[in-house]
Amino acid sequence: MQLIKISRAETDSPEFSSLAYDFDAAQAFRAETISYAQKCLTGDEVMLDSERPTNPLIASFRPIGEAISKSYTA
């Protein structure tokens, strides 16, 4: 699954992130990424503020997820 590879690249390389040195933070980042991607892919237009990610990298997936969701439900 490409999404997991993206989040792994973000967390596994000290060149891109300090998460490479913090296992718990990296796991939380991965869990938040997967959860948010699933919500975006369901095509649910309404998302509570509490469901929005705090990390801008994760939040940037929304337009991609919406486009994929629309193409499969059209």
All heavy atoms as TSV, in Angstrom:
chain	resi	resn	atom	element	x	y	z
A	1	MET	N	N	0.847	-1.176	0.000
A	1	MET	CA	C	0.000	0.000	0.000
A	1	MET	C	C	0.889	1.233	0.000
A	1	MET	O	O	1.725	1.409	0.861
A	1	MET	CB	C	-0.908	-0.038	1.225
A	1	MET	CG	C	-1.761	1.183	1.386
A	1	MET	SD	S	-2.765	1.087	2.866
A	1	MET	CE	C	-4.329	1.429	2.157
A	2	GLN	N	N	0.709	2.089	-0.967
A	2	GLN	CA	C	1.563	3.255	-1.150
A	2	GLN	C	C	1.503	4.226	0.023
A	2	GLN	O	O	2.501	4.801	0.401
A	2	GLN	CB	C	1.185	3.975	-2.442
A	2	GLN	CG	C	2.168	5.053	-2.838
A	2	GLN	CD	C	3.533	4.503	-3.170
A	2	GLN	OE1	O	3.696	3.351	-3.533
A	2	GLN	NE2	N	4.547	5.321	-3.024
A	3	LEU	N	N	0.339	4.406	0.610
A	3	LEU	CA	C	0.195	5.339	1.721
A	3	LEU	C	C	1.126	4.983	2.879
A	3	LEU	O	O	1.753	5.846	3.463
A	3	LEU	CB	C	-1.254	5.371	2.207
A	3	LEU	CG	C	-1.527	6.281	3.390
A	3	LEU	CD1	C	-1.211	7.721	3.025
A	3	LEU	CD2	C	-2.942	6.147	3.834
A	4	ILE	N	N	1.220	3.711	3.185
A	4	ILE	CA	C	2.099	3.285	4.276
A	4	ILE	C	C	3.553	3.570	3.913
A	4	ILE	O	O	4.327	4.004	4.733
A	4	ILE	CB	C	1.869	1.808	4.614
A	4	ILE	CG1	C	0.467	1.633	5.198
A	4	ILE	CG2	C	2.923	1.294	5.578
A	4	ILE	CD1	C	0.050	0.213	5.414
A	5	LYS	N	N	3.915	3.382	2.659
A	5	LYS	CA	C	5.280	3.673	2.236
A	5	LYS	C	C	5.598	5.155	2.394
A	5	LYS	O	O	6.681	5.513	2.797
A	5	LYS	CB	C	5.482	3.241	0.782
A	5	LYS	CG	C	5.507	1.752	0.603
A	5	LYS	CD	C	5.705	1.392	-0.840
A	5	LYS	CE	C	5.639	-0.104	-1.014
A	5	LYS	NZ	N	5.744	-0.490	-2.421
A	6	ILE	N	N	4.627	6.010	2.089
A	6	ILE	CA	C	4.845	7.447	2.251
A	6	ILE	C	C	5.069	7.788	3.719
A	6	ILE	O	O	6.005	8.479	4.058
A	6	ILE	CB	C	3.652	8.250	1.685
A	6	ILE	CG1	C	3.611	8.100	0.168
A	6	ILE	CG2	C	3.748	9.723	2.076
A	6	ILE	CD1	C	2.349	8.633	-0.455
A	7	SER	N	N	4.211	7.277	4.584
A	7	SER	CA	C	4.371	7.615	5.996
A	7	SER	C	C	5.639	6.991	6.573
A	7	SER	O	O	6.272	7.565	7.423
A	7	SER	CB	C	3.137	7.209	6.800
A	7	SER	OG	O	2.963	5.826	6.823
A	8	ARG	N	N	6.023	5.833	6.079
A	8	ARG	CA	C	7.283	5.229	6.538
A	8	ARG	C	C	8.464	6.077	6.107
A	8	ARG	O	O	9.399	6.277	6.859
A	8	ARG	CB	C	7.427	3.812	6.017
A	8	ARG	CG	C	6.561	2.824	6.731
A	8	ARG	CD	C	6.915	1.447	6.262
A	8	ARG	NE	N	8.356	1.286	6.464
A	8	ARG	CZ	C	8.909	0.339	7.174
A	8	ARG	NH1	N	8.161	-0.543	7.760
A	8	ARG	NH2	N	10.201	0.248	7.297
A	9	ALA	N	N	8.430	6.603	4.888
A	9	ALA	CA	C	9.529	7.441	4.416
A	9	ALA	C	C	9.655	8.686	5.288
A	9	ALA	O	O	10.749	9.141	5.584
A	9	ALA	CB	C	9.309	7.829	2.962
A	10	GLU	N	N	8.526	9.208	5.719
A	10	GLU	CA	C	8.531	10.397	6.564
A	10	GLU	C	C	9.098	10.088	7.942
A	10	GLU	O	O	9.777	10.908	8.536
A	10	GLU	CB	C	7.107	10.947	6.694
A	10	GLU	CG	C	6.956	12.080	7.660
A	10	GLU	CD	C	7.652	13.361	7.233
A	10	GLU	OE1	O	7.992	13.511	6.062
A	10	GLU	OE2	O	7.861	14.206	8.107
A	11	THR	N	N	8.831	8.901	8.455
A	11	THR	CA	C	9.219	8.608	9.829
A	11	THR	C	C	10.519	7.834	9.961
A	11	THR	O	O	11.130	7.838	11.013
A	11	THR	CB	C	8.118	7.800	10.545
A	11	THR	OG1	O	7.911	6.576	9.845
A	11	THR	CG2	C	6.839	8.594	10.621
A	12	ASP	N	N	10.960	7.172	8.917
A	12	ASP	CA	C	12.117	6.288	9.042
A	12	ASP	C	C	13.449	6.935	8.667
A	12	ASP	O	O	14.484	6.338	8.834
A	12	ASP	CB	C	11.921	5.030	8.200
A	12	ASP	CG	C	10.824	4.139	8.751
A	12	ASP	OD1	O	10.387	4.384	9.888
A	12	ASP	OD2	O	10.406	3.211	8.056
A	13	SER	N	N	13.434	8.130	8.154
A	13	SER	CA	C	14.666	8.762	7.726
A	13	SER	C	C	14.980	9.978	8.591
A	13	SER	O	O	14.211	10.936	8.619
A	13	SER	CB	C	14.547	9.199	6.260
A	13	SER	OG	O	15.684	9.932	5.884
A	14	PRO	N	N	16.117	9.953	9.266
A	14	PRO	CA	C	16.483	11.114	10.076
A	14	PRO	C	C	16.708	12.360	9.216
A	14	PRO	O	O	16.686	13.469	9.705
A	14	PRO	CB	C	17.756	10.681	10.786
A	14	PRO	CG	C	18.241	9.480	10.076
A	14	PRO	CD	C	17.078	8.876	9.351
A	15	GLU	N	N	16.881	12.150	7.924
A	15	GLU	CA	C	17.056	13.261	6.996
A	15	GLU	C	C	15.780	14.105	6.895
A	15	GLU	O	O	15.824	15.301	6.687
A	15	GLU	CB	C	17.415	12.692	5.621
A	15	GLU	CG	C	17.697	13.708	4.562
A	15	GLU	CD	C	18.102	13.045	3.260
A	15	GLU	OE1	O	18.531	11.881	3.272
A	15	GLU	OE2	O	17.972	13.701	2.229
A	16	PHE	N	N	14.615	13.459	7.059
A	16	PHE	CA	C	13.336	14.139	6.898
A	16	PHE	C	C	12.624	14.419	8.212
A	16	PHE	O	O	11.780	15.295	8.269
A	16	PHE	CB	C	12.403	13.314	6.010
A	16	PHE	CG	C	12.926	13.123	4.625
A	16	PHE	CD1	C	13.355	11.882	4.211
A	16	PHE	CD2	C	13.003	14.185	3.742
A	16	PHE	CE1	C	13.851	11.705	2.927
A	16	PHE	CE2	C	13.490	14.020	2.459
A	16	PHE	CZ	C	13.922	12.771	2.052
A	17	SER	N	N	12.914	13.660	9.236
A	17	SER	CA	C	12.127	13.796	10.452
A	17	SER	C	C	12.870	13.267	11.672
A	17	SER	O	O	13.638	12.318	11.575
A	17	SER	CB	C	10.823	13.019	10.282
A	17	SER	OG	O	10.110	12.972	11.479
A	18	SER	N	N	12.574	13.856	12.806
A	18	SER	CA	C	13.144	13.354	14.056
A	18	SER	C	C	12.386	12.120	14.546
A	18	SER	O	O	12.789	11.494	15.520
A	18	SER	CB	C	13.106	14.444	15.118
A	18	SER	OG	O	11.761	14.802	15.378
A	19	LEU	N	N	11.284	11.766	13.869
A	19	LEU	CA	C	10.505	10.600	14.281
A	19	LEU	C	C	11.294	9.297	14.143
A	19	LEU	O	O	10.942	8.292	14.749
A	19	LEU	CB	C	9.208	10.502	13.467
A	19	LEU	CG	C	8.209	11.622	13.687
A	19	LEU	CD1	C	7.010	11.455	12.760
A	19	LEU	CD2	C	7.745	11.657	15.122
A	20	ALA	N	N	12.360	9.318	13.380
A	20	ALA	CA	C	13.190	8.126	13.226
A	20	ALA	C	C	13.797	7.707	14.563
A	20	ALA	O	O	14.142	6.545	14.756
A	20	ALA	CB	C	14.301	8.377	12.215
A	21	TYR	N	N	13.885	8.635	15.496
A	21	TYR	CA	C	14.483	8.354	16.797
A	21	TYR	C	C	13.453	8.169	17.910
A	21	TYR	O	O	13.828	7.946	19.055
A	21	TYR	CB	C	15.441	9.488	17.186
A	21	TYR	CG	C	16.526	9.692	16.169
A	21	TYR	CD1	C	16.525	10.808	15.347
A	21	TYR	CD2	C	17.542	8.761	16.003
A	21	TYR	CE1	C	17.513	10.998	14.391
A	21	TYR	CE2	C	18.538	8.942	15.054
A	21	TYR	CZ	C	18.514	10.058	14.260
A	21	TYR	OH	O	19.496	10.235	13.312
A	22	ASP	N	N	12.177	8.312	17.572
A	22	ASP	CA	C	11.122	8.227	18.584
A	22	ASP	C	C	10.054	7.239	18.112
A	22	ASP	O	O	9.131	7.607	17.377
A	22	ASP	CB	C	10.520	9.612	18.817
A	22	ASP	CG	C	9.546	9.652	19.975
A	22	ASP	OD1	O	9.021	8.593	20.380
A	22	ASP	OD2	O	9.285	10.770	20.470
A	23	PHE	N	N	10.179	5.987	18.528
A	23	PHE	CA	C	9.291	4.930	18.051
A	23	PHE	C	C	7.826	5.226	18.347
A	23	PHE	O	O	6.965	5.080	17.481
A	23	PHE	CB	C	9.692	3.587	18.680
A	23	PHE	CG	C	8.823	2.453	18.227
A	23	PHE	CD1	C	9.010	1.868	16.987
A	23	PHE	CD2	C	7.813	1.969	19.040
A	23	PHE	CE1	C	8.209	0.821	16.556
A	23	PHE	CE2	C	6.993	0.922	18.628
A	23	PHE	CZ	C	7.203	0.345	17.374
A	24	ASP	N	N	7.525	5.669	19.556
A	24	ASP	CA	C	6.130	5.933	19.927
A	24	ASP	C	C	5.530	7.067	19.086
A	24	ASP	O	O	4.393	6.975	18.630
A	24	ASP	CB	C	6.010	6.257	21.412
A	24	ASP	CG	C	6.316	5.051	22.285
A	24	ASP	OD1	O	6.104	3.906	21.832
A	24	ASP	OD2	O	6.778	5.257	23.430
A	25	ALA	N	N	6.293	8.122	18.877
A	25	ALA	CA	C	5.806	9.231	18.053
A	25	ALA	C	C	5.623	8.791	16.606
A	25	ALA	O	O	4.658	9.186	15.947
A	25	ALA	CB	C	6.768	10.415	18.131
A	26	ALA	N	N	6.525	7.952	16.109
A	26	ALA	CA	C	6.403	7.448	14.744
A	26	ALA	C	C	5.164	6.570	14.593
A	26	ALA	O	O	4.442	6.662	13.596
A	26	ALA	CB	C	7.656	6.665	14.355
A	27	GLN	N	N	4.910	5.743	15.586
A	27	GLN	CA	C	3.707	4.897	15.547
A	27	GLN	C	C	2.444	5.753	15.581
A	27	GLN	O	O	1.479	5.469	14.872
A	27	GLN	CB	C	3.706	3.911	16.717
A	27	GLN	CG	C	4.748	2.811	16.588
A	27	GLN	CD	C	4.455	1.884	15.425
A	27	GLN	OE1	O	4.847	2.129	14.293
A	27	GLN	NE2	N	3.765	0.810	15.701
A	28	ALA	N	N	2.442	6.794	16.376
A	28	ALA	CA	C	1.282	7.691	16.448
A	28	ALA	C	C	1.085	8.407	15.111
A	28	ALA	O	O	-0.046	8.549	14.630
A	28	ALA	CB	C	1.469	8.710	17.573
A	29	PHE	N	N	2.177	8.830	14.482
A	29	PHE	CA	C	2.110	9.479	13.180
A	29	PHE	C	C	1.521	8.518	12.142
A	29	PHE	O	O	0.637	8.895	11.372
A	29	PHE	CB	C	3.504	9.929	12.741
A	29	PHE	CG	C	3.539	10.529	11.367
A	29	PHE	CD1	C	3.244	11.869	11.181
A	29	PHE	CD2	C	3.861	9.760	10.263
A	29	PHE	CE1	C	3.272	12.429	9.910
A	29	PHE	CE2	C	3.886	10.315	8.993
A	29	PHE	CZ	C	3.596	11.656	8.818
A	30	ARG	N	N	1.981	7.296	12.132
A	30	ARG	CA	C	1.462	6.301	11.182
A	30	ARG	C	C	-0.015	6.035	11.416
A	30	ARG	O	O	-0.804	5.979	10.481
A	30	ARG	CB	C	2.261	5.008	11.287
A	30	ARG	CG	C	3.652	5.126	10.745
A	30	ARG	CD	C	4.373	3.782	10.795
A	30	ARG	NE	N	5.755	3.960	10.403
A	30	ARG	CZ	C	6.798	3.715	11.169
A	30	ARG	NH1	N	6.619	3.252	12.396
A	30	ARG	NH2	N	8.015	3.908	10.731
A	31	ALA	N	N	-0.410	5.899	12.668
A	31	ALA	CA	C	-1.814	5.628	12.986
A	31	ALA	C	C	-2.695	6.808	12.563
A	31	ALA	O	O	-3.774	6.611	11.992
A	31	ALA	CB	C	-1.972	5.354	14.483
A	32	GLU	N	N	-2.236	8.029	12.819
A	32	GLU	CA	C	-3.003	9.207	12.418
A	32	GLU	C	C	-3.097	9.291	10.894
A	32	GLU	O	O	-4.154	9.610	10.344
A	32	GLU	CB	C	-2.356	10.478	12.973
A	32	GLU	CG	C	-3.151	11.726	12.674
A	32	GLU	CD	C	-2.531	12.998	13.243
A	32	GLU	OE1	O	-1.326	13.011	13.569
A	32	GLU	OE2	O	-3.268	13.983	13.360
A	33	THR	N	N	-2.017	8.965	10.197
A	33	THR	CA	C	-2.006	8.990	8.736
A	33	THR	C	C	-3.016	8.003	8.166
A	33	THR	O	O	-3.821	8.346	7.298
A	33	THR	CB	C	-0.600	8.661	8.197
A	33	THR	OG1	O	0.328	9.616	8.712
A	33	THR	CG2	C	-0.567	8.688	6.683
A	34	ILE	N	N	-2.984	6.783	8.651
A	34	ILE	CA	C	-3.884	5.746	8.150
A	34	ILE	C	C	-5.338	6.094	8.454
A	34	ILE	O	O	-6.212	5.983	7.593
A	34	ILE	CB	C	-3.493	4.372	8.719
A	34	ILE	CG1	C	-2.143	3.948	8.128
A	34	ILE	CG2	C	-4.567	3.333	8.436
A	34	ILE	CD1	C	-1.501	2.770	8.834
A	35	SER	N	N	-5.606	6.541	9.667
A	35	SER	CA	C	-6.967	6.895	10.057
A	35	SER	C	C	-7.514	8.026	9.184
A	35	SER	O	O	-8.644	7.962	8.685
A	35	SER	CB	C	-6.994	7.306	11.531
A	35	SER	OG	O	-8.261	7.769	11.895
A	36	TYR	N	N	-6.713	9.062	8.982
A	36	TYR	CA	C	-7.167	10.205	8.186
A	36	TYR	C	C	-7.360	9.806	6.722
A	36	TYR	O	O	-8.337	10.214	6.087
A	36	TYR	CB	C	-6.173	11.352	8.300
A	36	TYR	CG	C	-6.637	12.615	7.628
A	36	TYR	CD1	C	-7.707	13.338	8.142
A	36	TYR	CD2	C	-6.017	13.096	6.478
A	36	TYR	CE1	C	-8.147	14.503	7.536
A	36	TYR	CE2	C	-6.448	14.252	5.870
A	36	TYR	CZ	C	-7.510	14.952	6.402
A	36	TYR	OH	O	-7.945	16.106	5.788
A	37	ALA	N	N	-6.460	9.013	6.184
A	37	ALA	CA	C	-6.595	8.572	4.792
A	37	ALA	C	C	-7.875	7.773	4.606
A	37	ALA	O	O	-8.595	7.956	3.621
A	37	ALA	CB	C	-5.381	7.750	4.381
A	38	GLN	N	N	-8.186	6.905	5.546
A	38	GLN	CA	C	-9.419	6.126	5.454
A	38	GLN	C	C	-10.643	7.041	5.466
A	38	GLN	O	O	-11.583	6.831	4.702
A	38	GLN	CB	C	-9.499	5.113	6.596
A	38	GLN	CG	C	-8.533	3.964	6.435
A	38	GLN	CD	C	-8.482	3.061	7.647
A	38	GLN	OE1	O	-8.780	3.467	8.767
A	38	GLN	NE2	N	-8.084	1.816	7.422
A	39	LYS	N	N	-10.634	8.054	6.312
A	39	LYS	CA	C	-11.762	8.992	6.365
A	39	LYS	C	C	-11.893	9.759	5.054
A	39	LYS	O	O	-13.000	9.980	4.563
A	39	LYS	CB	C	-11.595	9.951	7.544
A	39	LYS	CG	C	-11.824	9.287	8.869
A	39	LYS	CD	C	-11.551	10.221	10.023
A	39	LYS	CE	C	-11.738	9.450	11.312
A	39	LYS	NZ	N	-10.831	9.836	12.337
A	40	CYS	N	N	-10.776	10.178	4.489
A	40	CYS	CA	C	-10.810	10.909	3.222
A	40	CYS	C	C	-11.304	10.027	2.082
A	40	CYS	O	O	-12.019	10.482	1.191
A	40	CYS	CB	C	-9.426	11.453	2.876
A	40	CYS	SG	S	-8.859	12.770	3.960
A	41	LEU	N	N	-10.933	8.770	2.099
A	41	LEU	CA	C	-11.307	7.864	1.014
A	41	LEU	C	C	-12.759	7.417	1.074
A	41	LEU	O	O	-13.286	6.919	0.083
A	41	LEU	CB	C	-10.381	6.639	1.015
A	41	LEU	CG	C	-8.946	6.940	0.595
A	41	LEU	CD1	C	-8.063	5.729	0.864
A	41	LEU	CD2	C	-8.873	7.351	-0.862
A	42	THR	N	N	-13.415	7.607	2.196
A	42	THR	CA	C	-14.819	7.221	2.286
A	42	THR	C	C	-15.720	8.243	1.605
A	42	THR	O	O	-16.889	7.963	1.362
A	42	THR	CB	C	-15.286	7.073	3.747
A	42	THR	OG1	O	-15.185	8.340	4.395
A	42	THR	CG2	C	-14.512	6.011	4.476
A	43	GLY	N	N	-15.184	9.408	1.292
A	43	GLY	CA	C	-15.968	10.441	0.641
A	43	GLY	C	C	-16.856	11.213	1.587
A	43	GLY	O	O	-17.726	11.958	1.167
A	44	ASP	N	N	-16.646	11.051	2.870
A	44	ASP	CA	C	-17.433	11.765	3.868
A	44	ASP	C	C	-17.049	13.241	3.837
A	44	ASP	O	O	-15.926	13.611	4.150
A	44	ASP	CB	C	-17.182	11.174	5.250
A	44	ASP	CG	C	-18.074	11.758	6.328
A	44	ASP	OD1	O	-19.040	12.462	5.972
A	44	ASP	OD2	O	-17.815	11.494	7.498
A	45	GLU	N	N	-17.974	14.081	3.418
A	45	GLU	CA	C	-17.702	15.514	3.286
A	45	GLU	C	C	-17.572	16.195	4.643
A	45	GLU	O	O	-16.859	17.173	4.774
A	45	GLU	CB	C	-18.817	16.187	2.480
A	45	GLU	CG	C	-18.890	15.713	1.045
A	45	GLU	CD	C	-17.700	16.138	0.211
A	45	GLU	OE1	O	-17.171	17.229	0.448
A	45	GLU	OE2	O	-17.291	15.361	-0.654
A	46	VAL	N	N	-18.287	15.698	5.642
A	46	VAL	CA	C	-18.280	16.336	6.955
A	46	VAL	C	C	-17.214	15.681	7.823
A	46	VAL	O	O	-17.200	14.472	8.004
A	46	VAL	CB	C	-19.666	16.207	7.634
A	46	VAL	CG1	C	-19.636	16.824	9.020
A	46	VAL	CG2	C	-20.733	16.839	6.766
A	47	MET	N	N	-16.312	16.495	8.334
A	47	MET	CA	C	-15.276	15.986	9.220
A	47	MET	C	C	-15.184	16.925	10.413
A	47	MET	O	O	-15.062	18.134	10.243
A	47	MET	CB	C	-13.938	15.894	8.489
A	47	MET	CG	C	-12.889	15.154	9.285
A	47	MET	SD	S	-11.365	14.869	8.363
A	47	MET	CE	C	-11.918	13.806	7.069
A	48	LEU	N	N	-15.271	16.358	11.577
A	48	LEU	CA	C	-15.173	17.155	12.804
A	48	LEU	C	C	-13.771	17.730	12.947
A	48	LEU	O	O	-12.795	17.151	12.468
A	48	LEU	CB	C	-15.497	16.291	14.012
A	48	LEU	CG	C	-16.869	15.609	14.032
A	48	LEU	CD1	C	-16.969	14.670	15.210
A	48	LEU	CD2	C	-17.970	16.655	14.071
A	49	ASP	N	N	-13.676	18.856	13.622
A	49	ASP	CA	C	-12.361	19.453	13.866
A	49	ASP	C	C	-11.444	18.481	14.602
A	49	ASP	O	O	-10.244	18.447	14.352
A	49	ASP	CB	C	-12.486	20.749	14.668
A	49	ASP	CG	C	-13.007	21.897	13.823
A	49	ASP	OD1	O	-12.911	21.821	12.582
A	49	ASP	OD2	O	-13.515	22.871	14.409
A	50	SER	N	N	-12.015	17.675	15.486
A	50	SER	CA	C	-11.213	16.724	16.245
A	50	SER	C	C	-10.667	15.600	15.357
A	50	SER	O	O	-9.748	14.894	15.746
A	50	SER	CB	C	-12.028	16.124	17.391
A	50	SER	OG	O	-13.139	15.413	16.876
A	51	GLU	N	N	-11.236	15.428	14.165
A	51	GLU	CA	C	-10.782	14.386	13.250
A	51	GLU	C	C	-9.714	14.896	12.278
A	51	GLU	O	O	-9.102	14.109	11.569
A	51	GLU	CB	C	-11.963	13.848	12.433
A	51	GLU	CG	C	-13.007	13.154	13.266
A	51	GLU	CD	C	-14.211	12.733	12.453
A	51	GLU	OE1	O	-14.680	13.523	11.608
A	51	GLU	OE2	O	-14.672	11.610	12.670
A	52	ARG	N	N	-9.505	16.189	12.255
A	52	ARG	CA	C	-8.514	16.759	11.334
A	52	ARG	C	C	-7.112	16.583	11.933
A	52	ARG	O	O	-6.892	16.827	13.106
A	52	ARG	CB	C	-8.793	18.231	11.107
A	52	ARG	CG	C	-10.118	18.480	10.426
A	52	ARG	CD	C	-10.361	19.973	10.230
A	52	ARG	NE	N	-11.759	20.261	10.007
A	52	ARG	CZ	C	-12.374	20.130	8.845
A	52	ARG	NH1	N	-11.703	19.713	7.807
A	52	ARG	NH2	N	-13.655	20.415	8.723
A	53	PRO	N	N	-6.175	16.168	11.101
A	53	PRO	CA	C	-4.818	15.961	11.623
A	53	PRO	C	C	-4.126	17.279	11.951
A	53	PRO	O	O	-4.410	18.316	11.337
A	53	PRO	CB	C	-4.103	15.252	10.476
A	53	PRO	CG	C	-4.856	15.640	9.259
A	53	PRO	CD	C	-6.271	15.843	9.690
A	54	THR	N	N	-3.238	17.226	12.896
A	54	THR	CA	C	-2.470	18.406	13.268
A	54	THR	C	C	-1.235	18.560	12.381
A	54	THR	O	O	-0.699	19.641	12.250
A	54	THR	CB	C	-2.028	18.325	14.732
A	54	THR	OG1	O	-1.301	17.103	14.928
A	54	THR	CG2	C	-3.231	18.341	15.670
A	55	ASN	N	N	-0.809	17.478	11.773
A	55	ASN	CA	C	0.364	17.494	10.909
A	55	ASN	C	C	-0.042	17.921	9.500
A	55	ASN	O	O	-0.885	17.288	8.875
A	55	ASN	CB	C	1.000	16.102	10.891
A	55	ASN	CG	C	2.305	16.084	10.141
A	55	ASN	OD1	O	2.366	16.427	8.977
A	55	ASN	ND2	N	3.357	15.650	10.825
A	56	PRO	N	N	0.562	18.983	8.942
A	56	PRO	CA	C	0.184	19.451	7.614
A	56	PRO	C	C	0.457	18.440	6.504
A	56	PRO	O	O	-0.239	18.421	5.490
A	56	PRO	CB	C	1.001	20.717	7.407
A	56	PRO	CG	C	1.942	20.819	8.534
A	56	PRO	CD	C	1.561	19.825	9.573
A	57	LEU	N	N	1.457	17.586	6.687
A	57	LEU	CA	C	1.737	16.555	5.684
A	57	LEU	C	C	0.560	15.592	5.569
A	57	LEU	O	O	0.118	15.257	4.473
A	57	LEU	CB	C	3.014	15.788	6.035
A	57	LEU	CG	C	3.382	14.662	5.084
A	57	LEU	CD1	C	3.743	15.229	3.716
A	57	LEU	CD2	C	4.533	13.849	5.630
A	58	ILE	N	N	0.017	15.189	6.691
A	58	ILE	CA	C	-1.130	14.284	6.688
A	58	ILE	C	C	-2.346	15.005	6.110
A	58	ILE	O	O	-3.074	14.457	5.278
A	58	ILE	CB	C	-1.420	13.761	8.107
A	58	ILE	CG1	C	-0.227	12.971	8.643
A	58	ILE	CG2	C	-2.675	12.895	8.112
A	58	ILE	CD1	C	-0.315	12.614	10.115
A	59	ALA	N	N	-2.573	16.241	6.530
A	59	ALA	CA	C	-3.737	17.009	6.072
A	59	ALA	C	C	-3.718	17.230	4.564
A	59	ALA	O	O	-4.768	17.344	3.933
A	59	ALA	CB	C	-3.799	18.342	6.802
A	60	SER	N	N	-2.549	17.240	3.970
A	60	SER	CA	C	-2.456	17.479	2.528
A	60	SER	C	C	-3.020	16.317	1.705
A	60	SER	O	O	-3.204	16.449	0.498
A	60	SER	CB	C	-1.006	17.753	2.121
A	60	SER	OG	O	-0.219	16.594	2.272
A	61	PHE	N	N	-3.317	15.199	2.332
A	61	PHE	CA	C	-3.882	14.056	1.612
A	61	PHE	C	C	-5.351	14.264	1.257
A	61	PHE	O	O	-5.869	13.615	0.360
A	61	PHE	CB	C	-3.731	12.766	2.441
A	61	PHE	CG	C	-4.253	11.551	1.720
A	61	PHE	CD1	C	-3.545	10.980	0.686
A	61	PHE	CD2	C	-5.477	11.004	2.065
A	61	PHE	CE1	C	-4.033	9.886	0.005
A	61	PHE	CE2	C	-5.982	9.904	1.397
A	61	PHE	CZ	C	-5.252	9.337	0.359
A	62	ARG	N	N	-6.033	15.167	1.909
A	62	ARG	CA	C	-7.483	15.337	1.717
A	62	ARG	C	C	-7.893	15.488	0.250
A	62	ARG	O	O	-8.771	14.771	-0.211
A	62	ARG	CB	C	-7.999	16.508	2.546
A	62	ARG	CG	C	-9.465	16.777	2.335
A	62	ARG	CD	C	-10.230	16.529	3.547
A	62	ARG	NE	N	-11.657	16.596	3.240
A	62	ARG	CZ	C	-12.573	16.252	4.073
A	62	ARG	NH1	N	-12.232	15.846	5.267
A	62	ARG	NH2	N	-13.823	16.308	3.758
A	63	PRO	N	N	-7.318	16.404	-0.536
A	63	PRO	CA	C	-7.754	16.546	-1.931
A	63	PRO	C	C	-7.515	15.276	-2.752
A	63	PRO	O	O	-8.321	14.929	-3.620
A	63	PRO	CB	C	-6.916	17.701	-2.475
A	63	PRO	CG	C	-6.287	18.354	-1.315
A	63	PRO	CD	C	-6.323	17.396	-0.168
A	64	ILE	N	N	-6.451	14.588	-2.452
A	64	ILE	CA	C	-6.150	13.339	-3.166
A	64	ILE	C	C	-7.188	12.279	-2.811
A	64	ILE	O	O	-7.730	11.605	-3.686
A	64	ILE	CB	C	-4.725	12.849	-2.819
A	64	ILE	CG1	C	-3.689	13.876	-3.261
A	64	ILE	CG2	C	-4.448	11.481	-3.434
A	64	ILE	CD1	C	-2.323	13.673	-2.671
A	65	GLY	N	N	-7.462	12.129	-1.526
A	65	GLY	CA	C	-8.450	11.154	-1.074
A	65	GLY	C	C	-9.829	11.440	-1.633
A	65	GLY	O	O	-10.547	10.525	-2.049
A	66	GLU	N	N	-10.207	12.723	-1.670
A	66	GLU	CA	C	-11.517	13.087	-2.218
A	66	GLU	C	C	-11.602	12.761	-3.707
A	66	GLU	O	O	-12.614	12.253	-4.183
A	66	GLU	CB	C	-11.788	14.571	-1.986
A	66	GLU	CG	C	-12.076	14.903	-0.538
A	66	GLU	CD	C	-12.205	16.400	-0.298
A	66	GLU	OE1	O	-11.821	17.206	-1.168
A	66	GLU	OE2	O	-12.702	16.760	0.786
A	67	ALA	N	N	-10.542	13.046	-4.450
A	67	ALA	CA	C	-10.544	12.760	-5.885
A	67	ALA	C	C	-10.636	11.258	-6.153
A	67	ALA	O	O	-11.383	10.812	-7.028
A	67	ALA	CB	C	-9.278	13.337	-6.534
A	68	ILE	N	N	-9.903	10.481	-5.379
A	68	ILE	CA	C	-9.960	9.018	-5.535
A	68	ILE	C	C	-11.343	8.512	-5.188
A	68	ILE	O	O	-11.930	7.687	-5.911
A	68	ILE	CB	C	-8.882	8.334	-4.670
A	68	ILE	CG1	C	-7.492	8.656	-5.206
A	68	ILE	CG2	C	-9.109	6.815	-4.616
A	68	ILE	CD1	C	-6.365	8.247	-4.292
A	69	SER	N	N	-11.898	9.017	-4.100
A	69	SER	CA	C	-13.230	8.585	-3.666
A	69	SER	C	C	-14.282	8.899	-4.725
A	69	SER	O	O	-15.134	8.067	-5.049
A	69	SER	CB	C	-13.592	9.270	-2.351
A	69	SER	OG	O	-14.889	8.907	-1.941
A	70	LYS	N	N	-14.235	10.098	-5.293
A	70	LYS	CA	C	-15.195	10.496	-6.328
A	70	LYS	C	C	-15.056	9.627	-7.578
A	70	LYS	O	O	-16.050	9.287	-8.210
A	70	LYS	CB	C	-15.020	11.966	-6.673
A	70	LYS	CG	C	-15.543	12.888	-5.603
A	70	LYS	CD	C	-15.308	14.346	-5.965
A	70	LYS	CE	C	-15.734	15.238	-4.809
A	70	LYS	NZ	N	-15.416	16.638	-5.050
A	71	SER	N	N	-13.846	9.285	-7.933
A	71	SER	CA	C	-13.657	8.495	-9.162
A	71	SER	C	C	-14.184	7.075	-8.998
A	71	SER	O	O	-14.593	6.461	-9.985
A	71	SER	CB	C	-12.176	8.472	-9.575
A	71	SER	OG	O	-11.424	7.683	-8.677
A	72	TYR	N	N	-14.214	6.566	-7.799
A	72	TYR	CA	C	-14.727	5.199	-7.576
A	72	TYR	C	C	-16.221	5.172	-7.307
A	72	TYR	O	O	-16.845	4.141	-7.423
A	72	TYR	CB	C	-13.985	4.525	-6.425
A	72	TYR	CG	C	-12.669	3.960	-6.875
A	72	TYR	CD1	C	-11.479	4.662	-6.702
A	72	TYR	CD2	C	-12.598	2.725	-7.496
A	72	TYR	CE1	C	-10.276	4.156	-7.130
A	72	TYR	CE2	C	-11.396	2.198	-7.934
A	72	TYR	CZ	C	-10.234	2.921	-7.748
A	72	TYR	OH	O	-9.047	2.423	-8.180
A	73	THR	N	N	-16.814	6.292	-6.925
A	73	THR	CA	C	-18.253	6.324	-6.658
A	73	THR	C	C	-19.049	6.916	-7.808
A	73	THR	O	O	-20.248	6.938	-7.774
A	73	THR	CB	C	-18.549	7.121	-5.370
A	73	THR	OG1	O	-18.031	8.446	-5.502
A	73	THR	CG2	C	-17.945	6.440	-4.161
A	74	ALA	N	N	-18.345	7.424	-8.814
A	74	ALA	CA	C	-19.045	8.041	-9.964
A	74	ALA	C	C	-19.591	7.005	-10.923
A	74	ALA	O	O	-19.256	5.904	-11.008
A	74	ALA	CB	C	-18.093	8.975	-10.704
